Amino acid sequence: MQSNFFMSSRFLFSILFLALSNLLVACTSSTQTPSVVKIVKQGNQYSLTVNGQPYDLRGAGLGYKNDANVVALKEAGGNTFRTWDLDSIEQELAIAEKMGLMIAVGLVTGKELLGFDYNDEAAVAEQFNRVTAAIEKYKNHPNILLWIINNEPNLLYDEAGNLTAVNPKVYAAMGDIIDHIHKIDPNHPVTFSLAGHNPKDIAQVLKYAPNIDILAVQSYGSLVTLPASIAESNVDKPYMVTEFGPVGHWELPSTDWGREIEEPSAVKAAGMAKRMQDIILDDKTGKIIGSFVFFWGQKQERTPTWYGMFNEAGEQTARIDELTRMWTGKYPANRAPQSKAITINETQAVDNIRLKPGQPATVKVHVSDPEGDLLTHKWVLMHEVETRSQGGHFEAKPAVLALQIMASDIQPDYVEMTFSAPDEEGEYRLFNYAYDGKNKVGNANIPFMVEN
């Protein structure tokens, strides 16, 4: 009898404890005070405010792996980062709150590019419920700036590999989500990001999702044409550049066997900085209310170095130095090595480098350090990507291959290395990493063909 009473009491205590715990969580959630984010228009000029104060958005697209890169963003002068999914949202919100940063929260919704069928009403309804439930869950967090409910839903290719129009139901579904978010969360703007800024796509968005708060566009080398596109569309909405950065792999010359030619890191940084200054910081349209540089992290897309501003081991490239200058007014005390050009046998990649199996060849990289730091060099040989991704989705990194180095010469403004071409025919890419020993790196790579 006493045993039963003890067990019943313990059971009741557990129920009471669980109820109190849930009540505490609910109270904590309900007592969070969201930041009130508004779009302000004065004359022909749009801007953002947060809690009534002007907000100068200095943003980066960030792939969260740990807190270190978020801290680095703060140190570089950034104040906002965007995401693409909710996989690490709890950690992201926690570090954002700790560092005083805002987040443009990305949510995953379907893309026709990846096989989502917007004619499937049940799937569209499930998506609507999932996304709006996530908004309800996180809407009161004070470090949320805005919602991005899809990334490049307009990106679709036909069987010939040409861009083609998506089902208008894609935009209509996004419009339904936006309208519902406006009802449950009046404190944060809502958008979805378009690949490019084609006025035809903008017109479709406004037809089927007319209540979108911001026209979010993503543009790389073609960022220079954004003002003309804004003028052609001539719509009474603000714009946000939710991705920009180096010239895209689809925008640069390729070898005659179809391999993209990447700019060395210093060239890449200078070009990105000029486009950012001319189009975003010196915006003459009055409609660009913020931007997110891509990519604050590291990713494989055609190469391991094309888009990421960090190398795999965490070293920073010259693009972060340029962003620091534009966000804070000055360069960091220590800058990355300046990799400016790369050749094999004094031949550039655009001239289609072909080597015989086992042939000795000399690669030369023009690279120097702004502070005169002594550089160390790493050479990496890889096959080219076997299956190329589309739209920035997963791409397998090729394996590193054995490299036979025959001689090397390191000078303050260049490095040379003589190597033996692989014995097996095929498409290869040779990388140089120039390290300053202070967590900064210069990158350069060059494609070549081995054939008899």
C-alpha positions as CSV (number, residue, x, y, z in Angstrom):
1,M,0.0,0.0,0.0
2,Q,2.8,2.4,0.9
3,S,4.7,1.3,-2.2
4,N,1.6,2.0,-4.4
5,F,1.1,5.4,-2.7
6,F,4.8,6.3,-3.2
7,M,4.7,5.3,-6.9
8,S,1.5,7.2,-7.5
9,S,3.0,10.3,-5.8
10,R,6.1,10.0,-7.8
11,F,4.0,9.7,-11.0
12,L,1.9,12.8,-10.0
13,F,5.1,14.7,-9.2
14,S,6.5,13.8,-12.7
15,I,3.4,15.0,-14.4
16,L,3.4,18.2,-12.3
17,F,7.2,18.8,-13.1
18,L,6.6,18.2,-16.8
19,A,3.7,20.6,-16.8
20,L,5.7,23.3,-15.0
21,S,8.6,22.8,-17.4
22,N,6.4,23.2,-20.4
23,L,4.8,26.3,-18.8
24,L,8.3,27.8,-18.2
25,V,9.3,27.2,-21.8
26,A,6.0,28.7,-23.1
27,C,6.5,31.7,-20.8
28,T,10.1,32.2,-21.9
29,S,9.0,32.0,-25.6
30,S,6.1,34.3,-25.2
31,T,8.1,36.8,-23.3
32,Q,10.7,37.2,-26.0
33,T,10.4,40.6,-27.7
34,P,10.9,40.4,-31.5
35,S,12.7,43.1,-33.3
36,V,10.3,45.2,-35.4
37,V,11.7,45.5,-38.9
38,K,10.2,48.0,-41.3
39,I,10.8,49.0,-44.9
40,V,10.8,52.8,-45.1
41,K,10.2,54.9,-48.2
42,Q,11.1,58.6,-48.3
43,G,10.7,60.1,-51.8
44,N,12.3,57.5,-54.1
45,Q,14.6,56.1,-51.5
46,Y,14.0,52.8,-49.7
47,S,15.7,51.8,-46.4
48,L,15.4,49.4,-43.5
49,T,14.8,50.2,-39.9
50,V,15.1,47.9,-36.9
51,N,13.1,49.0,-33.8
52,G,12.8,52.4,-35.3
53,Q,16.5,53.0,-36.0
54,P,18.1,53.0,-39.5
55,Y,19.7,49.6,-40.3
56,D,22.7,49.6,-42.6
57,L,22.8,46.0,-43.6
58,R,26.3,44.5,-43.9
59,G,25.6,40.9,-44.7
60,A,27.0,37.5,-45.8
61,G,25.5,34.2,-46.8
62,L,26.9,31.9,-44.1
63,G,27.0,28.1,-44.0
64,Y,27.0,27.4,-40.2
65,K,29.5,24.8,-39.0
66,N,30.6,26.3,-35.8
67,D,30.7,29.7,-34.0
68,A,34.2,30.7,-35.3
69,N,33.1,32.0,-38.7
70,V,30.3,34.0,-37.1
71,V,32.8,35.6,-34.8
72,A,35.0,36.3,-37.8
73,L,32.0,38.0,-39.6
74,K,31.6,40.3,-36.6
75,E,35.3,41.1,-36.5
76,A,35.2,42.0,-40.2
77,G,32.4,44.5,-39.7
78,G,29.4,42.5,-40.8
79,N,26.2,42.8,-38.8
80,T,23.9,40.2,-40.5
81,F,24.0,36.8,-42.0
82,R,21.6,34.8,-44.1
83,T,20.9,31.1,-44.0
84,W,19.3,28.6,-46.4
85,D,17.6,26.2,-44.0
86,L,16.8,25.5,-40.4
87,D,19.3,22.7,-39.8
88,S,21.4,24.8,-37.3
89,I,18.8,27.5,-36.5
90,E,19.1,27.0,-32.7
91,Q,22.9,27.5,-32.7
92,E,22.7,30.3,-35.2
93,L,20.2,32.2,-33.1
94,A,22.2,31.7,-30.0
95,I,25.5,33.0,-31.5
96,A,23.7,35.8,-33.3
97,E,22.3,36.9,-29.9
98,K,25.6,36.6,-28.2
99,M,27.4,38.6,-31.0
100,G,24.7,41.2,-31.6
101,L,24.0,40.1,-35.2
102,M,20.8,39.8,-37.1
103,I,19.7,36.8,-39.3
104,A,17.8,36.6,-42.6
105,V,16.4,33.2,-41.9
106,G,16.2,30.9,-44.9
107,L,13.6,28.1,-45.1
108,V,13.6,25.2,-47.5
109,T,10.7,25.0,-50.0
110,G,10.5,23.0,-53.1
111,K,12.2,23.6,-56.5
112,E,11.2,22.2,-59.8
113,L,15.0,22.0,-60.5
114,L,15.1,19.3,-57.8
115,G,11.9,17.6,-58.8
116,F,9.2,19.2,-56.6
117,D,5.8,19.1,-58.3
118,Y,3.8,22.3,-57.7
119,N,0.8,20.6,-59.3
120,D,0.7,18.2,-56.4
121,E,-1.7,20.0,-54.1
122,A,-1.1,17.7,-51.1
123,A,2.7,18.3,-51.3
124,V,2.2,22.1,-51.6
125,A,-0.2,22.1,-48.6
126,E,2.3,20.1,-46.5
127,Q,5.0,22.6,-47.4
128,F,2.7,25.5,-46.5
129,N,2.0,24.0,-43.0
130,R,5.7,23.1,-42.4
131,V,7.0,26.6,-43.3
132,T,4.3,28.6,-41.4
133,A,4.7,26.4,-38.3
134,A,8.5,27.2,-38.3
135,I,7.7,30.9,-38.6
136,E,5.3,30.6,-35.7
137,K,8.0,28.9,-33.6
138,Y,10.8,31.4,-34.2
139,K,9.0,34.7,-35.0
140,N,9.6,36.3,-31.6
141,H,13.4,35.9,-31.5
142,P,14.9,39.4,-31.3
143,N,17.8,38.6,-33.7
144,I,15.6,37.7,-36.7
145,L,15.7,40.4,-39.4
146,L,13.6,38.8,-42.2
147,W,12.4,35.5,-43.8
148,I,13.7,34.1,-47.1
149,I,11.2,31.3,-48.0
150,N,12.9,29.9,-51.1
151,N,16.2,30.1,-52.9
152,E,16.2,30.5,-56.6
153,P,12.8,28.8,-57.4
154,N,13.0,30.3,-60.9
155,L,16.1,28.3,-61.8
156,L,15.1,25.5,-64.3
157,Y,16.6,24.0,-67.4
158,D,15.1,22.2,-70.3
159,E,16.3,19.0,-71.9
160,A,18.8,20.9,-74.0
161,G,20.3,22.6,-70.9
162,N,18.8,26.0,-71.6
163,L,17.0,28.1,-69.0
164,T,13.2,27.8,-69.1
165,A,10.2,29.2,-67.3
166,V,8.9,27.5,-64.2
167,N,5.3,26.6,-63.4
168,P,3.5,29.9,-62.2
169,K,2.1,27.8,-59.4
170,V,5.6,28.0,-57.9
171,Y,5.2,31.8,-57.3
172,A,1.5,31.4,-56.3
173,A,2.5,28.9,-53.6
174,M,5.2,31.4,-52.3
175,G,2.5,34.1,-52.4
176,D,0.2,32.1,-50.2
177,I,3.0,31.5,-47.7
178,I,3.8,35.3,-47.7
179,D,0.2,36.3,-47.1
180,H,-0.1,33.9,-44.2
181,I,3.2,35.1,-42.6
182,H,1.9,38.7,-42.8
183,K,-1.1,37.6,-40.7
184,I,0.9,35.8,-38.0
185,D,4.1,37.9,-38.0
186,P,3.7,41.6,-38.8
187,N,7.3,42.3,-37.5
188,H,9.4,40.9,-40.2
189,P,9.5,41.3,-44.0
190,V,9.2,38.2,-46.2
191,T,10.9,37.4,-49.5
192,F,12.2,34.7,-51.7
193,S,15.4,34.9,-53.7
194,L,15.5,34.8,-57.5
195,A,18.4,33.6,-59.6
196,G,19.3,36.8,-61.5
197,H,17.1,39.8,-61.9
198,N,15.4,39.3,-65.3
199,P,12.4,41.7,-65.6
200,K,10.3,38.8,-66.9
201,D,10.8,36.9,-63.7
202,I,10.1,40.0,-61.6
203,A,6.8,40.4,-63.5
204,Q,5.8,36.8,-62.8
205,V,6.6,37.2,-59.1
206,L,4.5,40.3,-58.8
207,K,1.6,38.7,-60.7
208,Y,1.4,35.6,-58.5
209,A,3.0,36.8,-55.2
210,P,2.1,40.6,-55.2
211,N,2.5,41.0,-51.5
212,I,6.2,40.1,-51.4
213,D,8.0,42.7,-49.3
214,I,11.4,42.8,-51.0
215,L,12.5,41.7,-54.5
216,A,15.5,39.5,-53.6
217,V,17.9,38.9,-56.5
218,Q,21.2,36.9,-56.8
219,S,23.8,38.1,-59.2
220,Y,27.5,37.7,-59.7
221,G,29.4,39.1,-62.7
222,S,26.0,40.3,-64.1
223,L,25.5,42.5,-60.9
224,V,26.7,45.4,-63.1
225,T,23.4,45.2,-65.1
226,L,21.1,45.3,-62.0
227,P,20.4,49.1,-62.2
228,A,19.3,48.7,-65.8
229,S,17.0,45.8,-64.8
230,I,15.5,47.8,-61.9
231,A,14.8,50.6,-64.3
232,E,13.2,48.3,-66.9
233,S,11.0,46.6,-64.3
234,N,10.0,50.0,-62.8
235,V,8.2,48.6,-59.8
236,D,7.4,50.2,-56.5
237,K,9.3,47.7,-54.4
238,P,12.7,47.6,-52.7
239,Y,15.4,45.2,-53.9
240,M,17.9,43.2,-51.9
241,V,20.9,41.4,-53.3
242,T,20.8,38.1,-51.4
243,E,23.9,36.7,-53.2
244,F,26.8,38.4,-54.9
245,G,30.5,37.7,-55.1
246,P,33.1,36.6,-57.6
247,V,32.3,36.2,-61.3
248,G,30.3,33.0,-61.6
249,H,31.7,29.9,-63.2
250,W,29.1,30.2,-66.0
251,E,30.2,33.7,-66.8
252,L,33.9,33.2,-67.4
253,P,35.8,31.7,-70.3
254,S,36.3,27.9,-70.4
255,T,38.9,25.7,-72.0
256,D,38.0,24.2,-75.4
257,W,37.2,21.0,-73.6
258,G,34.7,22.8,-71.4
259,R,36.4,23.4,-68.1
260,E,35.8,26.7,-66.3
261,I,38.7,29.0,-65.7
262,E,38.8,30.5,-62.2
263,E,40.2,33.9,-61.3
264,P,43.1,33.9,-58.8
265,S,42.1,35.1,-55.4
266,A,43.4,38.7,-55.6
267,V,41.8,39.3,-59.0
268,K,38.5,37.8,-57.7
269,A,38.6,40.1,-54.6
270,A,39.3,43.2,-56.6
271,G,36.5,42.5,-59.0
272,M,34.0,41.7,-56.3
273,A,34.9,44.9,-54.4
274,K,34.4,47.1,-57.4
275,R,31.0,45.6,-58.3
276,M,30.0,46.0,-54.6
277,Q,31.1,49.6,-54.5
278,D,29.6,50.6,-57.8
279,I,26.3,48.9,-57.6
280,I,25.4,48.3,-54.0
281,L,27.2,50.9,-51.8
282,D,26.9,53.7,-54.5
283,D,23.4,52.6,-55.4
284,K,21.8,55.3,-57.6
285,T,18.4,53.6,-58.0
286,G,17.4,54.2,-54.3
287,K,15.9,50.8,-54.2
288,I,18.7,48.5,-52.9
289,I,18.2,48.1,-49.2
290,G,20.9,45.6,-48.4
291,S,23.1,42.8,-49.6
292,F,24.7,39.4,-48.7
293,V,28.0,38.5,-50.1
294,F,28.5,34.8,-51.0
295,F,30.0,32.6,-49.4
296,W,31.1,33.1,-45.8
297,G,32.5,29.6,-45.5
298,Q,33.9,27.0,-47.9
299,K,32.1,24.9,-50.5
300,Q,32.9,22.7,-53.5
301,E,31.4,24.1,-56.7
302,R,33.5,23.5,-59.8
303,T,36.5,23.9,-57.4
304,P,37.0,24.0,-53.7
305,T,38.0,27.7,-53.8
306,W,35.7,29.4,-56.3
307,Y,33.0,30.8,-54.0
308,G,34.1,30.3,-50.4
309,M,36.0,33.1,-48.7
310,F,37.7,30.6,-46.4
311,N,39.8,27.6,-47.3
312,E,38.8,24.2,-45.9
313,A,41.2,24.6,-43.0
314,G,39.8,28.0,-42.1
315,E,42.3,30.4,-43.6
316,Q,40.8,33.7,-44.9
317,T,41.2,35.0,-48.5
318,A,41.6,38.5,-49.9
319,R,37.8,38.9,-50.3
320,I,37.4,39.1,-46.5
321,D,40.1,41.9,-46.5
322,E,38.1,43.9,-49.1
323,L,34.9,43.4,-47.2
324,T,36.5,44.6,-44.0
325,R,37.7,47.7,-45.8
326,M,34.3,48.5,-47.1
327,W,32.4,47.6,-43.9
328,T,34.8,49.3,-41.4
329,G,36.7,51.9,-43.6
330,K,40.1,50.2,-43.4
331,Y,41.9,47.0,-44.1
332,P,42.7,44.5,-41.3
333,A,46.2,44.8,-39.9
334,N,47.2,41.6,-41.7
335,R,46.1,41.0,-45.2
336,A,46.0,37.8,-47.3
337,P,48.7,37.0,-49.9
338,Q,47.8,38.5,-53.3
339,S,47.6,35.7,-55.9
340,K,47.3,37.5,-59.3
341,A,48.1,35.1,-62.2
342,I,49.0,31.5,-62.9
343,T,50.6,29.9,-66.0
344,I,52.0,26.5,-67.1
345,N,55.0,26.7,-69.5
346,E,54.2,30.5,-69.7
347,T,50.8,29.6,-71.2
348,Q,47.5,30.9,-69.7
349,A,44.5,28.6,-69.2
350,V,42.5,30.4,-71.9
351,D,45.1,29.2,-74.4
352,N,44.2,25.6,-73.6
353,I,47.2,23.9,-72.0
354,R,47.9,20.4,-73.3
355,L,50.7,18.2,-71.9
356,K,52.0,14.8,-72.9
357,P,51.9,12.0,-70.3
358,G,54.9,12.3,-68.0
359,Q,56.0,15.6,-69.7
360,P,57.9,18.0,-67.4
361,A,56.1,21.3,-67.0
362,T,56.7,24.5,-65.1
363,V,53.9,26.3,-63.3
364,K,54.4,29.9,-62.2
365,V,52.2,31.9,-59.8
366,H,52.5,35.7,-59.4
367,V,51.9,36.1,-55.7
368,S,53.2,38.4,-53.0
369,D,52.3,39.4,-49.4
370,P,51.2,43.0,-48.6
371,E,53.2,43.0,-45.4
372,G,56.2,41.1,-46.8
373,D,55.5,38.0,-44.8
374,L,57.4,34.9,-45.8
375,L,55.1,32.6,-47.8
376,T,54.9,28.9,-47.7
377,H,53.3,27.0,-50.6
378,K,51.2,24.0,-51.1
379,W,50.6,22.4,-54.5
380,V,47.5,20.1,-55.0
381,L,46.7,18.1,-58.2
382,M,43.1,16.9,-58.8
383,H,41.0,15.5,-61.5
384,E,38.2,17.8,-62.7
385,V,34.7,17.4,-61.2
386,E,33.0,14.3,-62.6
387,T,29.3,15.4,-62.1
388,R,28.7,19.1,-62.2
389,S,26.0,20.5,-59.9
390,Q,23.4,23.0,-60.9
391,G,22.2,25.9,-58.8
392,G,24.8,25.5,-56.1
393,H,23.6,22.1,-54.9
394,F,25.8,19.3,-53.7
395,E,28.9,18.5,-55.8
396,A,31.4,15.8,-55.0
397,K,35.0,17.1,-54.6
398,P,37.5,15.2,-56.7
399,A,40.2,13.2,-55.0
400,V,43.7,14.6,-54.5
401,L,46.2,12.9,-56.8
402,A,49.9,12.2,-56.4
403,L,52.0,15.0,-57.7
404,Q,55.7,14.5,-58.7
405,I,57.5,17.8,-58.0
406,M,60.9,18.0,-59.7
407,A,62.1,21.6,-58.6
408,S,60.8,24.7,-57.1
409,D,61.8,28.4,-56.7
410,I,60.2,30.8,-54.2
411,Q,60.7,34.6,-54.7
412,P,59.0,37.6,-53.0
413,D,56.7,38.2,-55.9
414,Y,56.3,34.8,-57.6
415,V,56.7,31.0,-57.1
416,E,57.7,28.5,-59.7
417,M,57.5,24.7,-59.6
418,T,58.4,22.1,-62.2
419,F,56.4,18.9,-62.1
420,S,55.9,15.8,-64.1
421,A,52.5,15.6,-65.9
422,P,50.4,12.6,-64.9
423,D,50.9,9.4,-66.9
424,E,47.2,8.9,-67.4
425,E,45.3,10.9,-70.0
426,G,42.5,13.1,-68.8
427,E,41.5,16.5,-67.5
428,Y,43.3,17.9,-64.5
429,R,43.5,21.0,-62.4
430,L,46.6,22.2,-60.4
431,F,46.2,24.4,-57.3
432,N,48.6,26.7,-55.5
433,Y,47.9,27.7,-51.9
434,A,50.1,30.5,-50.6
435,Y,50.1,30.8,-46.8
436,D,51.3,33.7,-44.7
437,G,51.4,31.8,-41.4
438,K,48.8,34.2,-39.9
439,N,45.6,32.5,-41.0
440,K,45.5,34.1,-44.4
441,V,45.9,32.5,-47.9
442,G,46.2,33.2,-51.6
443,N,44.6,30.8,-54.1
444,A,45.3,30.1,-57.7
445,N,44.5,27.2,-60.0
446,I,44.8,26.2,-63.6
447,P,43.2,23.5,-65.7
448,F,45.2,21.4,-68.2
449,M,44.7,18.4,-70.4
450,V,47.0,15.3,-70.6
451,E,46.9,13.5,-74.0
452,N,49.1,11.7,-76.4
